Amino acid sequence: MNSLRIAVIAGGLSLERDVSLRSGTRIAAALESGGHRVSVLDVDQHLVDRLEDMTPDVAYLALHGRMGEDGTVQGLLELIEVPFTGPDARASALAWDKAVAKGVWRRHGIPTPEWISLSSDAIRDLGAARVLPKVVTRMALPLVVKPTQGGASMGVGYVTAADELTDRLIGSFRYHTVALVERFIAGTEIAVSIVDDQPLPPVEIELSQAAGTDGHYDFSARYTPGAITLHAPSRLPASTLQKATEVAMAAYEECGARHVTRADMIIDGAGDPYLLELDTCPGMTETSLLPAAAEAAGLDFAAVCERIVAAALDSASQ
Amino acid sequence: MSSSDPYLSRYADRAKGMTASEIRALFAVASRPEVVSLAGGMPDVDVLDFDEVGRVAADVLAHHGATALQYGGGQGSPELREQLVGVLQAEHVSARADDLVVTTGGQQALDLLARLFIDPGDVVVAEGPSYVGALSAFGQYEPQIVHVEMDADGLQPVALEEVLAAIVAQGRRPKMLYTIPNHQNPAGVSLSPQRRHAILELAERYDLMVIEDNPYGMLDFKHETRASLVSLAPDRVIYVGTLSKIFSPGMRTGFVLAPRSVRDKLVLLKEASDLCQSNVTQAIAEMWLRTQPWPDHVRAFTELYRERCDAMLEEIDTAFPPAATVTAPTGGMFAWVRLPDSVDSGAMLPRAINARVAYVPGRAFYADGGGHHHMRLNFSYADSDRIREGVRRLGKLINDELSLLQAFGR
């Protein structure tokens, strides 16, 4: 590829700023090694000015969290006509809210664990705390509680006894005002990354108890090197992985995603996949899943970054 | 298969606890200008005349370049130690230059002392809450840290005696007491004169070594000087000082005043750790102390912090719920807030970051899991208007948290 001016946009004010900076600096180094002229731009009130000064050929979005993955930056870039990597503003906004996205998947027959969403307003202003026992009755334990918006496993809690639900909800509301209460599916966690409309080999996440994790794929497990072992490709049977990949691709298409996206799933004991979420700005840190998937496909980190950039330029030229 | 860390099997056992922390990640946002951070512990070095600092640095390099750019001795430059004797005199501590070891900030002093004295399992007694950096430095050597309660007059001798007696009753020996007697970090309070004697009597009775950490002693809002523990019991107390709060933390200049035998071992440890202190920063610090009216700067730092502390306390009074209480700092850089029982300051931090305000959750200042209902607020760095704005944001946050908890019947 010719030498390009690339703005890697990373940082921002979301709770995932640190992870975003880690992804962004790594992406920038990889693209620089490919001969591109790269600037890392933070997200603040000067972003538009900096982009207009720089006139990049493309912006690589390495943002995570609010204002990065929710379509805000994407909408802005569309307005100032800077091509960028990853799904457009509408697809980003759709995938960003887990409750909204799950509704879309359900409507299109894409398997996802049963859920209900609860807002802190409903608890505070409508007396919804009184009906929490019904949540447990209807959903059946165990449950997972997570903010409907946000990533990096922040605010995620597990409910194995009815009296834990309140604490998990309170914990989730500290990250976002709406919580998703989802049926917990026991099984194997896998991720299917999709780059330029092509699925990469599914990656299986194995937690290492020796690394001090508490048995869940939480923030510490995600970002402590060595806390997890990634099996890429996954050790699950090929037919199971094929099914999971089909689910990931279906969600990718229904959401209108493009360039780069990652589908996080659970495969239950019967080998059935359940889609948990679509991540439209997947992490690109040393411990992230997409780079491991790319490596299994024979693409090193720089090569996968190049391919994502090429996909973005290709969209812009159409 | 890929484990993302090829060194995993090679790390020492002590590295096992070094995991990614969500709280640390959240603080990445706190450094953004949009966030009012009351979390840090930075002095406001704008008090200094940077041109003057520049002239001193230039003078050092122009006239003493050959020594400034060379290695130095493990104990630290004799000329700087002479000037540090003057700093100690301002704290009413008499010392000789030969009694001092220069370190990379007070933090290295704590690390070297911990390396010298702490074996795994040793009992270290500290105020509860205590300085997070000391807990980290000590923690590397795997002691059991036992906290002793404080009140508005600092460490409580009665509580200390109970703790010491309980340790002895278990057949163990409390090895040392770590204390910040003046304008304590994070509690903001100072040990009363009577208690200083009482605590030293207990140290004598229980054969307890005392580490007196005194970074904030000169930042006294009434410009008073309290008798240091080392001046009252020079053979029992090891004193740690620093230029970070009276000149600049960027100089990374701390020092230890210790009995001769300890001093000798500290020099060996210092040499093993980093060979010697930077001669450039030592020379700048020495010339600064020798040629500049540094006590005037200390007074300026103190006046500024007092004004900001007043603004913080005033705003807390109106913005925080009545059930929240705050210590009245005697000086230093920090206020310590007790939140209502139902509020967990650590769990509330993501909500604070989303509301663009930051503080340090109380649990950072306890080695035993305490401090859940406390937060430390810094008043030395942000200006008064920012502090007021930050406190208002915090007040709204705490009230929102309380109303959510109440809706859940908590």
Interface residues (C-beta under 8 A of the other chain):
Chain A: L13 S14 L15 E16 R17 D18 V19 L21 D44 S120 I123 R124 A129 A152 M154 G155 T166 L169 I170 G171 F173 R174 Y175 S208 A211 G212 F219 S220 R222 Y223 T224 P225 G226 A227 I228 T229 L230 H231 A232 E286 T287 A292 E295
Chain B: M1 S2 S3 S4 D5 Y7 L8 K16 G17 M18 T19 A20 S21 E22 R24 A25 L26 A28 V29 R32 P33 E34 V35 A347 M348 P350 R351 I353 N354 R356 E401 S403 L404 L405 A407 F408 G409 R410
